[in-house]
Amino acid sequence: MNKKLQKTLAVAAMVAALGISSGCSNSEIRALAEEAKATADRAAADAGAAKAAADAAAASADEAKRMSSNAQSTANRAAQAASEAQSCCAANTDRIERMFRSSMSK
């Protein structure tokens, strides 16, 4: 947005120079200068709004990254718990099979 402001100010300066060289009255030059200032003020306000939007987007991105990291951590813990449960289930199955075989052999 700074480039836009610089261009606007350059155009305003050229308009003022043109007005002076073409013999415009002082009031016309003032009106042109005020219009150029208003345009520059709008450009500065637009730049400020764009910066605020960019800052908000960066904050949102940081929050999304944090939430994603938390979700990954939770998923990792769930996978670990599932793996432990599967190991326990396999061990119980082995024990039951051994008990069944032992009772059948008696």
Buried (B, 14 or more C-beta within 10 A) or exposed (E): BEEBBEEBBEEBEEBBEEBEEEEBEEEEBEEBBEEBEEBBEEBBEEBEEEEEEEEEEEEEEEEEEEEEEEEEEEEEEEEEEEEEEEEEEEEEEEEEEEEEEEEEEE
